[in-house]
Amino acid sequence: MPLRTKIECPECDADLVVKRGGVCPNCGARITEHVARVRTREKRIEQVVAVVSTVLVVGVAVITSGATLLEGIAAYAIVGGVMYYLARRTFV
């Protein structure tokens, strides 16, 4: 399940919880394009993370196919740590 990042107003840096008529409820700035750009960027990041995760899981499965149980667990833990490190900005 994707986590939504906080979108802030480009003018006053207020958190945009609800988009009311395409303007910031705090300062009245136009935010429609800004919100669309942020959501597009967020979607692209999620897609890249999904592709990299899939490649890593398939790679680890192929590499560890002849490994013992403990070696397989260690390999998956390492790949999970790497994936978390690469995608940590999307977990905020």
All heavy atoms as an XYZ file, in Angstrom:
689
protein
N       0.850     -1.176      0.000
C       0.000      0.000      0.000
C       0.894      1.237      0.000
O       1.726      1.409      0.885
C      -0.888     -0.016      1.233
C      -1.747      1.182      1.365
S      -2.793      1.014      2.814
C      -4.142      1.985      2.283
N       0.739      2.096     -0.989
C       1.591      3.287     -1.040
C       1.250      4.278      0.065
O       0.088      4.427      0.442
C       1.291      3.883     -2.412
C      -0.018      3.327     -2.808
C      -0.165      2.007     -2.112
N       2.254      4.919      0.564
C       2.066      5.951      1.575
C       2.075      7.308      0.889
O       2.897      7.564      0.016
C       3.191      5.897      2.611
C       3.309      4.597      3.388
C       4.574      4.622      4.228
C       2.101      4.384      4.262
N       1.181      8.150      1.255
C       1.113      9.479      0.662
C       2.137     10.398      1.321
O       2.248     10.449      2.539
C      -0.272     10.092      0.847
C      -1.308      9.404      0.032
C      -1.263      9.958     -1.363
N      -2.229      9.255     -2.182
C      -2.007      8.908     -3.416
N      -0.872      9.183     -3.984
N      -2.925      8.295     -4.111
N       2.873     11.106      0.493
C       3.800     12.093      1.028
C       3.023     13.379      1.301
O       1.986     13.629      0.691
C       4.944     12.384      0.040
O       4.378     12.796     -1.202
C       5.794     11.167     -0.181
N       3.550     14.171      2.207
C       2.912     15.447      2.492
C       3.178     16.384      1.324
O       4.302     16.510      0.862
C       3.448     16.052      3.779
C       3.044     15.292      5.013
C       3.320     16.050      6.289
C       4.724     16.559      6.376
N       5.035     17.223      7.634
N       2.145     17.041      0.858
C       2.287     18.037     -0.194
C       2.170     19.390      0.477
O       1.219     19.653      1.206
C       1.218     17.863     -1.284
C       1.332     16.477     -1.914
C       1.351     18.949     -2.344
C       0.245     16.165     -2.921
N       3.144     20.245      0.214
C       3.157     21.574      0.820
C       2.900     22.630     -0.239
O       3.258     22.462     -1.400
C       4.499     21.826      1.503
C       4.766     20.873      2.651
C       6.147     21.055      3.248
O       7.001     21.680      2.599
O       6.361     20.565      4.363
N       2.298     23.724      0.171
C       2.033     24.838     -0.723
C       3.360     25.419     -1.209
O       4.285     25.619     -0.412
C       1.234     25.913      0.011
S       0.974     27.424     -0.955
N       3.496     25.692     -2.512
C       4.752     26.253     -3.007
C       5.005     27.686     -2.531
O       6.133     28.171     -2.571
C       4.597     26.205     -4.531
C       3.138     26.163     -4.782
C       2.537     25.479     -3.588
N       3.976     28.377     -2.063
C       4.128     29.759     -1.621
C       4.382     29.892     -0.118
O       5.317     30.549      0.306
C       2.872     30.570     -1.994
C       2.583     30.612     -3.473
C       3.637     31.382     -4.250
O       4.167     32.367     -3.721
O       3.937     30.957     -5.380
N       3.526     29.236      0.692
C       3.607     29.447      2.144
C       4.059     28.205      2.913
O       4.156     28.239      4.130
C       2.258     29.916      2.685
S       0.951     28.670      2.580
N       4.338     27.095      2.231
C       4.794     25.839      2.839
C       3.801     25.227      3.821
O       4.181     24.415      4.658
C       6.157     26.008      3.522
C       7.260     26.291      2.527
O       7.165     25.799      1.382
O       8.217     27.000      2.882
N       2.531     25.583      3.720
C       1.505     24.964      4.559
C       1.177     23.584      3.998
O       1.203     23.368      2.791
C       0.252     25.831      4.585
N       0.873     22.631      4.880
C       0.479     21.295      4.429
C      -0.872     21.379      3.722
O      -1.823     21.957      4.248
C       0.367     20.327      5.608
C       1.728     19.964      6.179
O       2.725     20.103      5.450
O       1.780     19.546      7.344
N      -0.927     20.777      2.533
C      -2.172     20.765      1.764
C      -2.887     19.450      2.039
O      -2.597     18.432      1.425
C      -1.878     20.923      0.275
C      -1.169     22.218     -0.110
C      -0.800     22.193     -1.574
C      -2.055     23.412      0.200
N      -3.805     19.473      2.978
C      -4.545     18.277      3.346
C      -5.715     18.103      2.384
O      -5.973     17.019      1.882
C      -5.038     18.367      4.802
C      -5.832     17.138      5.177
C      -3.855     18.555      5.738
N      -6.414     19.174      2.086
C      -7.559     19.152      1.185
C      -7.351     20.239      0.132
O      -6.987     21.363      0.464
C      -8.875     19.417      1.955
C     -10.050     19.453      1.014
C      -9.085     18.370      3.021
N      -7.566     19.867     -1.132
C      -7.438     20.845     -2.211
C      -8.811     21.477     -2.423
O      -9.718     20.856     -2.947
C      -6.938     20.149     -3.481
C      -6.653     21.109     -4.609
C      -6.004     20.418     -5.777
C      -7.042     19.647     -6.564
N      -6.559     19.146     -7.835
N      -8.956     22.710     -2.021
C     -10.247     23.396     -2.121
C     -10.235     24.313     -3.345
O      -9.685     25.407     -3.300
C     -10.525     24.210     -0.874
C     -10.597     23.361      0.375
C     -11.010     24.213      1.557
N     -10.920     23.486      2.787
C     -11.907     22.760      3.298
N     -13.034     22.657      2.662
N     -11.742     22.125      4.429
N     -10.825     23.839     -4.430
C     -10.966     24.681     -5.618
C      -9.650     25.021     -6.285
O      -9.571     26.002     -7.022
N      -8.607     24.254     -6.039
C      -7.323     24.497     -6.679
C      -6.512     25.626     -6.079
O      -5.568     26.102     -6.690
N      -6.868     26.058     -4.870
C      -6.112     27.123     -4.206
C      -5.734     26.681     -2.794
O      -6.414     25.861     -2.180
C      -6.900     28.450     -4.137
C      -7.156     29.004     -5.514
C      -8.181     28.299     -3.380
N      -4.654     27.227     -2.291
C      -4.203     26.928     -0.935
C      -5.177     27.555      0.064
O      -5.508     28.736     -0.053
C      -2.796     27.490     -0.729
S      -2.185     27.340      0.965
N      -5.650     26.784      1.055
C      -6.569     27.357      2.035
C      -5.903     28.376      2.957
O      -6.577     29.192      3.574
C      -7.056     26.150      2.835
C      -6.082     25.064      2.583
C      -5.421     25.358      1.274
N      -4.577     28.366      3.019
C      -3.853     29.275      3.904
C      -3.565     30.618      3.242
O      -3.828     31.664      3.811
C      -2.556     28.613      4.373
C      -1.895     29.360      5.503
O      -2.565     29.940      6.339
N      -0.586     29.358      5.512
N      -3.014     30.586      1.993
C      -2.593     31.842      1.367
C      -3.323     32.150      0.063
O      -3.166     33.238     -0.485
C      -1.082     31.824      1.105
S      -0.568     30.654     -0.169
N      -4.100     31.209     -0.465
C      -4.866     31.457     -1.680
C      -4.093     31.272     -2.973
O      -4.589     31.618     -4.042
N      -2.894     30.729     -2.908
C      -2.080     30.521     -4.119
C      -2.657     29.388     -4.955
O      -3.263     28.452     -4.441
C      -0.635     30.194     -3.735
N      -2.475     29.447     -6.274
C      -2.920     28.387     -7.176
C      -2.025     27.166     -6.979
O      -0.808     27.273     -7.033
C      -2.847     28.843     -8.633
C      -3.551     30.121     -8.937
C      -5.009     30.031     -9.316
N      -5.288     29.004    -10.302
C      -6.406     28.298    -10.303
N      -7.317     28.505     -9.381
N      -6.632     27.378    -11.214
N      -2.639     26.004     -6.744
C      -1.847     24.808     -6.429
C      -2.155     23.616     -7.315
O      -1.549     22.565     -7.159
C      -2.048     24.405     -4.959
C      -3.519     24.131     -4.678
C      -1.470     25.438     -4.013
C      -3.791     23.473     -3.356
N      -3.058     23.748     -8.258
C      -3.484     22.600     -9.060
C      -2.306     21.947     -9.774
O      -2.120     20.726     -9.698
C      -4.542     23.040    -10.087
O      -5.611     23.666     -9.385
C      -5.074     21.855    -10.863
N      -1.503     22.724    -10.483
C      -0.357     22.173    -11.215
C       0.704     21.615    -10.276
O       1.314     20.591    -10.547
C       0.272     23.233    -12.135
C      -0.624     23.685    -13.264
C      -1.579     24.791    -12.853
O      -1.353     25.428    -11.792
O      -2.569     25.009    -13.568
N       0.920     22.291     -9.159
C       1.913     21.844     -8.181
C       1.529     20.478     -7.621
O       2.364     19.568     -7.542
C       2.039     22.877     -7.060
C       2.910     22.439     -5.926
N       4.272     22.310     -6.051
C       2.612     22.075     -4.646
C       4.778     21.889     -4.900
N       3.783     21.744     -4.034
N       0.264     20.304     -7.250
C      -0.202     19.032     -6.693
C      -0.084     17.933     -7.746
O       0.350     16.815     -7.449
C      -1.650     19.164     -6.169
C      -2.227     17.808     -5.807
C      -1.696     20.091     -4.969
N      -0.428     18.233     -8.993
C      -0.325     17.244    -10.067
C       1.121     16.811    -10.279
O       1.401     15.619    -10.455
C      -0.914     17.807    -11.355
N       2.062     17.766    -10.262
C       3.483     17.431    -10.431
C       3.993     16.557     -9.287
O       4.707     15.576     -9.506
C       4.333     18.714    -10.502
C       4.390     19.345    -11.848
C       5.492     20.407    -11.934
N       5.518     21.336    -10.812
C       4.823     22.476    -10.742
N       4.042     22.820    -11.733
N       4.909     23.255     -9.689
N       3.622     16.899     -8.057
C       4.075     16.132     -6.890
C       3.512     14.716     -6.940
O       4.231     13.739     -6.685
C       3.688     16.844     -5.573
C       3.935     15.949     -4.383
C       4.456     18.143     -5.430
N       2.251     14.575     -7.302
C       1.648     13.235     -7.381
C       2.252     12.406     -8.505
O       2.450     11.197     -8.351
C       0.138     13.351     -7.544
C      -0.526     13.776     -6.262
C      -2.016     13.680     -6.346
N      -2.598     14.046     -5.051
C      -3.830     14.447     -4.893
N      -4.637     14.543     -5.936
N      -4.286     14.750     -3.702
N       2.565     13.039     -9.641
C       3.214     12.328    -10.742
C       4.597     11.855    -10.328
O       4.985     10.717    -10.608
C       3.309     13.238    -11.983
O       1.996     13.650    -12.350
C       3.967     12.528    -13.144
N       5.348     12.704     -9.638
C       6.690     12.337     -9.158
C       6.598     11.181     -8.167
O       7.371     10.221     -8.226
C       7.352     13.540     -8.506
C       8.733     13.256     -7.971
C       9.342     14.524     -7.348
N      10.632     14.239     -6.795
C      10.847     13.777     -5.559
N       9.837     13.563     -4.748
N      12.062     13.543     -5.131
N       5.621     11.250     -7.261
C       5.434     10.197     -6.264
C       5.105      8.860     -6.938
O       5.647      7.817     -6.566
C       4.302     10.610     -5.325
C       4.015      9.641     -4.220
C       2.898     10.140     -3.313
O       2.891     11.333     -2.971
O       2.033      9.332     -2.972
N       4.248      8.908     -7.938
C       3.878      7.686     -8.658
C       5.085      7.093     -9.375
O       5.298      5.881     -9.361
C       2.768      7.991     -9.663
C       2.286      6.786    -10.413
C       1.157      7.142    -11.358
C       0.726      5.919    -12.134
N      -0.334      6.229    -13.093
N       5.912      7.934     -9.982
C       7.110      7.471    -10.684
C       8.091      6.815     -9.706
O       8.674      5.775    -10.005
C       7.776      8.641    -11.410
C       8.956      8.263    -12.218
C       8.533      7.485    -13.439
N       9.718      7.152    -14.198
C       9.850      6.061    -14.893
N       8.864      5.215    -14.974
N      10.945      5.816    -15.548
N       8.274      7.406     -8.539
C       9.164      6.827     -7.527
C       8.653      5.451     -7.111
O       9.433      4.498     -6.998
C       9.281      7.763     -6.302
C      10.090      9.000     -6.668
C       9.913      7.042     -5.119
C      10.071     10.081     -5.601
N       7.348      5.327     -6.890
C       6.771      4.035     -6.507
C       6.993      2.989     -7.589
O       7.282      1.827     -7.291
C       5.279      4.186     -6.226
C       4.972      4.946     -4.960
C       3.496      5.243     -4.801
O       2.695      4.860     -5.684
O       3.139      5.860     -3.798
N       6.880      3.376     -8.856
C       7.094      2.440     -9.959
C       8.551      1.983    -10.015
O       8.823      0.793    -10.205
C       6.696      3.078    -11.291
C       5.208      3.278    -11.437
C       4.856      4.102    -12.660
O       5.670      4.819    -13.207
N       3.600      4.002    -13.080
N       9.481      2.904     -9.845
C      10.903      2.550     -9.867
C      11.234      1.617     -8.708
O      11.938      0.617     -8.880
C      11.786      3.817     -9.836
C      13.237      3.481     -9.583
C      11.634      4.593    -11.135
N      10.711      1.915     -7.525
C      10.956      1.059     -6.359
C      10.391     -0.337     -6.604
O      11.034     -1.343     -6.273
C      10.366      1.695     -5.081
C      10.341      0.703     -3.927
C      11.150      2.933     -4.693
N       9.215     -0.427     -7.209
C       8.614     -1.732     -7.483
C       9.452     -2.535     -8.475
O       9.666     -3.743     -8.286
C       7.194     -1.548     -8.018
N       9.953     -1.901     -9.513
C      10.767     -2.602    -10.512
C      12.082     -3.071     -9.895
O      12.488     -4.226    -10.066
C      11.019     -1.703    -11.744
C      12.076     -2.293    -12.647
C       9.733     -1.487    -12.511
N      12.750     -2.184     -9.175
C      14.031     -2.549     -8.550
C      13.816     -3.671     -7.536
O      14.601     -4.625     -7.468
C      14.694     -1.315     -7.901
C      15.895     -1.709     -7.063
C      15.105     -0.315     -8.963
N      12.747     -3.596     -6.759
C      12.461     -4.646     -5.777
C      12.235     -5.989     -6.454
O      12.746     -7.019     -6.002
C      11.212     -4.293     -4.968
O      11.407     -3.119     -4.247
N      11.487     -5.996     -7.538
C      11.222     -7.234     -8.265
C      12.499     -7.838     -8.817
O      12.743     -9.045     -8.695
C      10.219     -6.979     -9.402
O       9.021     -6.445     -8.845
C       9.912     -8.254    -10.164
N      13.341     -6.993     -9.410
C      14.614     -7.472     -9.957
C      15.486     -8.046     -8.848
O      16.095     -9.115     -9.011
C      15.337     -6.340    -10.717
C      16.765     -6.718    -11.057
C      14.569     -5.988    -11.980
N      15.542     -7.371     -7.704
C      16.348     -7.862     -6.594
C      15.818     -9.187     -6.049
O      16.599    -10.099     -5.763
C      16.408     -6.816     -5.470
C      17.317     -5.620     -5.724
C      17.153     -4.593     -4.607
C      18.756     -6.042     -5.850
N      14.508     -9.317     -5.921
C      13.939    -10.562     -5.402
C      14.218    -11.718     -6.359
O      14.625    -12.805     -5.939
C      12.422    -10.409     -5.140
C      11.758    -11.755     -4.933
C      12.188     -9.524     -3.937
N      14.018    -11.494     -7.655
C      14.293    -12.552     -8.631
C      15.784    -12.896     -8.630
O      16.160    -14.076     -8.656
C      13.812    -12.136    -10.035
C      14.315    -13.092    -11.098
C      12.300    -12.055    -10.068
N      16.623    -11.872     -8.579
C      18.069    -12.115     -8.539
C      18.498    -12.897     -7.318
O      19.292    -13.846     -7.415
N      17.977    -12.536     -6.171
C      18.326    -13.252     -4.944
C      17.804    -14.685     -5.001
O      18.487    -15.616     -4.570
C      17.791    -12.506     -3.700
C      17.900    -13.356     -2.457
C      18.552    -11.218     -3.502
N      16.617    -14.878     -5.535
C      16.072    -16.238     -5.643
C      16.949    -17.105     -6.536
O      17.193    -18.278     -6.227
C      14.647    -16.181     -6.186
N      17.430    -16.535     -7.634
C      18.294    -17.298     -8.543
C      19.649    -17.582     -7.893
O      20.159    -18.699     -7.952
C      18.471    -16.534     -9.880
C      19.579    -17.141    -10.720
C      17.166    -16.515    -10.649
N      20.224    -16.575     -7.256
C      21.552    -16.722     -6.650
C      21.521    -17.691     -5.473
O      22.441    -18.484     -5.282
C      22.097    -15.348     -6.213
C      22.428    -14.516     -7.453
C      23.325    -15.493     -5.342
C      22.763    -13.074     -7.152
N      20.472    -17.647     -4.682
C      20.418    -18.473     -3.467
C      19.700    -19.805     -3.685
O      19.385    -20.491     -2.709
C      19.728    -17.710     -2.323
O      18.393    -17.408     -2.714
C      20.480    -16.462     -1.954
N      19.456    -20.182     -4.917
C      18.710    -21.418     -5.160
C      19.440    -22.652     -4.621
O      18.810    -23.623     -4.243
C      18.414    -21.585     -6.649
O      19.624    -21.655     -7.383
N      20.776    -22.613     -4.547
C      21.514    -23.746     -4.018
C      22.035    -23.516     -2.614
O      22.787    -24.332     -2.083
N      21.632    -22.435     -1.993
C      22.143    -22.090     -0.667
C      21.351    -22.797      0.424
O      20.252    -23.299      0.211
C      22.066    -20.582     -0.458
N      21.933    -22.819      1.602
C      21.232    -23.370      2.755
C      20.179    -22.371      3.233
O      20.127    -21.228      2.763
C      22.206    -23.657      3.906
O      22.738    -22.414      4.377
C      23.322    -24.581      3.474
N      19.377    -22.782      4.171
C      18.306    -21.936      4.693
C      18.864    -20.650      5.305
O      18.373    -19.549      5.029
C      17.481    -22.699      5.731
C      16.350    -21.911      6.383
C      15.311    -21.526      5.345
C      15.721    -22.716      7.495
N      19.900    -20.771      6.122
C      20.466    -19.592      6.787
C      21.105    -18.634      5.784
O      20.985    -17.414      5.927
C      21.477    -20.013      7.847
C      20.891    -20.749      9.056
C      21.998    -21.159     10.020
C      19.862    -19.897      9.758
N      21.765    -19.166      4.774
C      22.355    -18.302      3.743
C      21.260    -17.567      2.967
O      21.403    -16.395      2.634
C      23.215    -19.122      2.787
C      24.477    -19.663      3.423
C      25.172    -20.697      2.542
O      24.526    -21.248      1.623
O      26.361    -20.956      2.772
N      20.167    -18.264      2.668
C      19.045    -17.634      1.974
C      18.410    -16.530      2.797
O      18.096    -15.454      2.286
N      18.228    -16.790      4.085
C      17.660    -15.771      4.979
C      18.573    -14.557      5.047
O      18.118    -13.412      4.983
C      17.407    -16.360      6.378
C      16.268    -17.375      6.317
C      17.099    -15.264      7.396
C      16.074    -18.164      7.589
N      19.875    -14.787      5.146
C      20.836    -13.676      5.204
C      20.802    -12.868      3.911
O      20.825    -11.631      3.940
C      22.241    -14.213      5.468
N      20.739    -13.556      2.772
C      20.714    -12.851      1.490
C      19.454    -11.988      1.373
O      19.513    -10.829      0.949
C      20.787    -13.848      0.343
N      18.288    -12.522      1.752
C      17.061    -11.739      1.697
C      17.096    -10.569      2.676
O      16.581     -9.490      2.394
C      15.840    -12.623      1.953
C      15.339    -13.290      0.700
C      15.736    -14.575      0.359
C      14.478    -12.620     -0.166
C      15.293    -15.180     -0.804
C      14.032    -13.217     -1.325
C      14.434    -14.497     -1.638
O      13.993    -15.087     -2.795
N      17.703    -10.750      3.823
C      17.821     -9.652      4.789
C      18.706     -8.541      4.235
O      18.386     -7.355      4.377
C      18.381    -10.169      6.105
N      19.788     -8.909      3.578
C      20.685     -7.899      3.001
C      19.977     -7.131      1.896
O      20.028     -5.898      1.837
C      21.980     -8.565      2.487
C      22.810     -9.043      3.678
C      22.785     -7.611      1.618
C      23.967     -9.949      3.303
N      19.301     -7.865      1.004
C      18.572     -7.195     -0.084
C      17.453     -6.318      0.472
O      17.227     -5.206     -0.015
C      18.025     -8.229     -1.091
C      17.069     -7.587     -2.071
C      19.168     -8.889     -1.836
N      16.766     -6.766      1.503
C      15.731     -5.944      2.132
C      16.305     -4.673      2.725
O      15.713     -3.597      2.599
N      17.470     -4.776      3.345
C      18.140     -3.590      3.886
C      18.552     -2.622      2.803
O      18.389     -1.402      2.940
N      19.079     -3.149      1.704
C      19.466     -2.290      0.575
C      18.237     -1.593      0.008
O      18.261     -0.387     -0.277
C      20.188     -3.118     -0.517
C      20.330     -2.336     -1.800
C      21.542     -3.583     -0.020
N      17.152     -2.322     -0.164
C      15.923     -1.726     -0.715
C      15.382     -0.651      0.219
O      14.936      0.405     -0.238
C      14.890     -2.827     -0.930
C      13.824     -2.475     -1.905
S      14.534     -2.117     -3.493
C      13.814     -0.542     -3.769
N      15.419     -0.900      1.514
C      14.966      0.111      2.466
C      15.845      1.358      2.369
O      15.348      2.478      2.355
C      14.985     -0.422      3.900
C      14.574      0.618      4.904
C      13.241      0.910      5.109
C      15.525      1.342      5.624
C      12.844      1.884      6.000
C      15.149      2.322      6.511
C      13.807      2.591      6.704
O      13.438      3.565      7.572
N      17.153      1.176      2.271
C      18.078      2.306      2.173
C      17.800      3.124      0.916
O      17.789      4.348      0.953
C      19.521      1.798      2.191
C      20.536      2.889      2.021
C      20.858      3.734      3.076
C      21.162      3.101      0.796
C      21.774      4.754      2.927
C      22.086      4.119      0.631
C      22.392      4.941      1.695
O      23.288      5.956      1.536
N      17.563      2.460     -0.210
C      17.324      3.164     -1.467
C      15.982      3.889     -1.480
O      15.842      4.931     -2.111
C      17.387      2.183     -2.643
C      18.747      1.572     -2.934
C      18.627      0.535     -4.045
C      19.755      2.648     -3.310
N      14.998      3.340     -0.791
C      13.653      3.902     -0.856
C      13.232      4.621      0.421
O      12.068      4.949      0.577
C      12.664      2.781     -1.146
N      14.150      4.928      1.297
C      13.786      5.473      2.612
C      13.043      6.812      2.527
O      12.263      7.147      3.395
C      15.006      5.597      3.503
C      16.007      6.639      3.069
C      17.276      6.574      3.916
N      18.235      7.552      3.485
C      19.058      7.419      2.472
N      19.021      6.315      1.765
N      19.908      8.361      2.133
N      13.254      7.597      1.482
C      12.552      8.875      1.382
C      11.065      8.677      1.115
O      10.278      9.556      1.397
C      13.159      9.723      0.275
C      14.515     10.292      0.695
C      15.127     11.064     -0.409
N      15.652     10.061     -1.357
C      16.032     10.297     -2.574
N      15.965     11.514     -3.054
N      16.499      9.348     -3.342
N      10.685      7.523      0.559
C       9.273      7.304      0.294
C       8.542      6.785      1.514
O       7.322      6.685      1.491
C       9.073      6.302     -0.860
O       9.613      5.030     -0.489
C       9.742      6.781     -2.124
N       9.244      6.468      2.613
C       8.618      5.934      3.812
C       8.271      7.021      4.807
O       7.796      6.744      5.878
C       9.515      4.919      4.495
C       9.824      3.709      3.651
C      11.105      3.213      3.594
C       8.834      3.102      2.916
C      11.387      2.116      2.818
C       9.115      2.000      2.142
C      10.391      1.492      2.090
N       8.533      8.258      4.507
C       8.312      9.357      5.447
C       6.854      9.665      5.569
O       6.077      9.620      4.715
C       9.088     10.613      5.002
C       8.806     11.766      5.944
C      10.551     10.321      4.955
